[in-house]
Amino acid sequence: MKSSNKDNIKGKILQLKGAVKEVVGKAIGNRNMEIDGKVESIDGKIQEKLSQVEKVIEK
């Protein structure tokens, strides 16, 4: 599997984990968990975008 595909998958997983943390943080009133979830979700989006750039460069 190409590294860009791996990064894309990792990015999606990070986004999913972040979204779950954010929802759970809101539900239990844990602001830190909610913020961590948002940050993790953003990290996932960045990683996904980087994989798209790598795909363009690989061509």
C-alpha positions as CSV (number, residue, x, y, z in Angstrom):
1,M,0.0,0.0,0.0
2,K,1.3,3.4,-0.9
3,S,2.2,5.8,1.9
4,S,-0.4,8.3,0.7
5,N,-3.1,5.7,1.0
6,K,-1.9,4.8,4.5
7,D,-1.9,8.5,5.5
8,N,-5.4,8.9,4.1
9,I,-6.7,6.0,6.2
10,K,-4.8,7.2,9.3
11,G,-6.3,10.7,8.8
12,K,-9.9,9.3,8.6
13,I,-9.3,7.2,11.7
14,L,-8.0,10.3,13.6
15,Q,-11.0,12.3,12.5
16,L,-13.4,9.5,13.7
17,K,-11.6,9.2,17.1
18,G,-11.6,13.0,17.5
19,A,-15.3,13.2,16.7
20,V,-16.1,10.5,19.3
21,K,-13.9,12.2,22.0
22,E,-15.7,15.5,21.2
23,V,-19.2,14.0,21.6
24,V,-18.3,12.1,24.8
25,G,-16.6,15.2,26.2
26,K,-19.7,17.2,25.6
27,A,-21.9,14.5,27.0
28,I,-20.0,14.2,30.3
29,G,-19.1,17.9,30.6
30,N,-15.4,17.3,30.2
31,R,-14.2,20.4,28.3
32,N,-10.6,19.1,28.0
33,M,-11.8,15.9,26.3
34,E,-13.9,17.9,24.0
35,I,-11.0,20.1,23.0
36,D,-8.7,17.1,22.6
37,G,-11.3,15.6,20.3
38,K,-11.5,18.7,18.2
39,V,-7.7,18.9,17.9
40,E,-7.4,15.2,17.0
41,S,-10.1,15.7,14.3
42,I,-8.2,18.6,12.9
43,D,-5.0,16.6,12.9
44,G,-6.8,13.9,10.9
45,K,-8.0,16.4,8.4
46,I,-4.5,17.7,7.9
47,Q,-3.1,14.2,7.5
48,E,-5.8,13.4,4.9
49,K,-5.0,16.6,3.0
50,L,-1.3,15.7,3.1
51,S,-2.1,12.3,1.6
52,Q,-3.9,14.1,-1.3
53,V,-0.8,16.2,-1.9
54,E,1.4,13.1,-1.9
55,K,-0.9,11.5,-4.5
56,V,-0.5,14.5,-6.8
57,I,3.3,14.5,-6.3
58,E,3.5,10.8,-7.0
59,K,2.1,11.3,-10.5
